Amino acid sequence: MLIREVFSRKASIDWVLLLASSAIVFFGLVTMNAFTGDNLFFEKQLISFGVAIVAFFLATRVDTDMLKRTNVLVTLFIIVSTLLLVLFAVGHTAKGAQSWFKIGLFAFQPADAMKLLLVLILAKYFSRRHVEIANFRHIMVSGIYALIPFVLVLLQPDFGSAMIIFFIWFGMILVSGVSKKHLAFVFLVGAIVFAGLWMEVFKPYQKARILTFVHPMSDIRGSGYNAYQSTIAVGSGQITGKGVGYGTQSHLRFLPEYQTDFIFSAFAEEWGFVGVLILFGLFAVIVGRILMIALVGATNFEMLYGAGVAVYIISHFVVNIGMTIGLLPVTGVTVPFMSFGGSHLLIEFVALGLLVSMKKSARTTHRSALSNEFLGV
């Protein structure tokens, strides 16, 4: 009965969102296939894309009103938080972080699911309290929702995902209408605490590690090696690129993790400035479409959810691009829809599917309102 209630709507498709996101997936697949001799990354990502598309269509049928009426979101939040805890006991470690559940050739990262859940939870929380949103306690309560996964993910340690969780909370705080004075006070206290730790607690070697992390290009033979090679790859693409499969930084393995963290660098080397403009344009279309749907949402919940998904995609994109051109620390943040990885791809398409479902709900509500107005109800 619960499953029937959840998937009670007829499927609806937003072709602009689906085609733009699929085009980015295509660019990622082409980049992976160009350098992987056994095509393992390409084949696994192609399977993940198929699963993600199915999940997208299922998500378009979800009754999002049910998410507002019931405790489903809180239950899922508790379940995923528990999974993040379980990772410390049985999680698979890769690239220094114990962040995955691995079954055979496939792995799932609960932090990706938590990002979407946090958007939904905060959208529901703020939409129910929009009248009294200026109250300081709403910053604190929403902060607790974000703090739980932030700490669990940071301890894995996965600083990149923890940073995205923070950006989601901060972005949704800004658009929800909370008091900016209260928010400034919270950040002032945080800055004072960090300053105290820096001066009195952190050892010299710890300070050095933090500074190198923030400015990786200052140590290009050590921790800044990846960022340095990435900037070379991006710059060598010039205007039209070297051509698909001819990127020397990736082909000669100077550029590590070219299928995941640094896929943008590999893409820029092959496709050049022209390809980068096309990629940026596709992301602009997706974000613009998301915000358009959010603005016509039936309630504050839909509007806040759309804003949260936009923050999710923008923060991932900006952090990764900043990382690959040496402006931001290397944190392992993926490019949405493009980087190798099934769990983030699945969650991103589910996020879009839910948004499409909300758009259909808004249309139904609008038609109902017009009918009531015509009948004098």
PyMOL commands that set and color helices and strands:
alter all, ss='L'
color gray80, all
select helices_A, chain A and resi 2-6+15-35+40-59+64-69+72-90+110-127+136-154+159-176+180-200+204-214+216-219+225-236+248-251+263-295+300-324+342-375
alter helices_A, ss='H'
color red, helices_A
select strands_A, chain A and resi 92-94+97-103+106-108
alter strands_A, ss='S'
color yellow, strands_A
deselect
rebuild
show_as cartoon
